Structures are given as C-alpha cells and as structure tokens.
Amino acid sequence: MIDHETLNGHEITQTILFPSFQSQVTRLTGLKMGVADNSERMPCCVRVVYQRLVDCSSP
C-alpha cells in the first residue's frame, strides 16, 4: 500500500504486508516505511499489524 500525507502532500509512505502461511488469515503483519516531511528528510520504519474485520455482508 502507498499513501500520502493530505495537508501538504509532501510525504509518501509505503506499507509492505506479509501474511502467515495459514489458510485463514485474521492478521497481517508488515512494515511501514517513509521519509519525514522536514528539512532533515529522516527515514523511518515501523512495524504494523492489521486485523481483519468481520465481514458484514455474509449471513
């Protein structure tokens, strides 16, 4: 996933997700990487976990 900062649009981050090898994936772990929107342009990287929400369309 690629997203950007909405106020001034000078920051872009990328999230790389990698699932476990289970057939029923309930969580995705990954890394979010980007560069700070200031004069130093310091790179950053954080670990992320996305949890699956319940599918409301199924009976």
C-alpha positions as CSV (number, residue, x, y, z in Angstrom):
1,M,0.0,0.0,0.0
2,I,1.2,3.5,-0.7
3,D,-0.4,6.5,1.0
4,H,0.5,10.2,1.3
5,E,0.1,13.0,3.7
6,T,-3.0,15.0,2.9
7,L,-2.4,18.5,4.3
8,N,0.5,19.5,2.0
9,G,1.2,16.3,0.1
10,H,4.9,16.2,0.7
11,E,5.2,12.9,2.4
12,I,4.7,9.4,1.0
13,T,4.8,6.2,2.9
14,Q,4.7,2.6,1.8
15,T,3.4,-0.4,3.7
16,I,4.5,-3.9,2.9
17,L,2.3,-6.6,4.4
18,F,3.2,-10.3,4.7
19,P,0.7,-12.9,5.8
20,S,1.4,-16.0,7.8
21,F,1.1,-19.3,6.0
22,Q,-2.3,-20.2,7.5
23,S,-5.3,-20.7,5.3
24,Q,-7.5,-18.4,7.5
25,V,-5.7,-15.1,7.7
26,T,-7.0,-12.9,10.5
27,R,-4.0,-10.6,10.9
28,L,-1.4,-9.2,8.5
29,T,1.9,-8.0,9.8
30,G,4.3,-5.8,8.0
31,L,6.5,-2.7,7.8
32,K,5.5,0.9,7.1
33,M,8.4,3.0,5.7
34,G,8.6,6.6,4.8
35,V,10.6,9.8,5.0
36,A,9.9,12.7,7.3
37,D,8.4,15.9,5.8
38,N,11.0,18.3,7.1
39,S,14.4,19.7,6.1
40,E,16.3,16.6,7.6
41,R,14.3,14.1,5.5
42,M,14.9,11.5,8.2
43,P,13.8,8.0,7.1
44,C,11.6,6.0,9.4
45,C,10.3,2.4,9.6
46,V,7.7,0.9,12.0
47,R,6.1,-2.5,12.4
48,V,2.4,-2.7,11.8
49,V,-0.4,-5.2,12.4
50,Y,-3.7,-5.1,10.6
51,Q,-6.6,-7.2,12.0
52,R,-9.3,-8.5,9.8
53,L,-12.8,-7.0,10.4
54,V,-15.9,-9.2,10.5
55,D,-17.5,-9.4,7.0
56,C,-20.9,-7.8,7.4
57,S,-22.2,-8.9,4.0
58,S,-22.2,-12.7,4.8
59,P,-25.2,-14.2,6.6
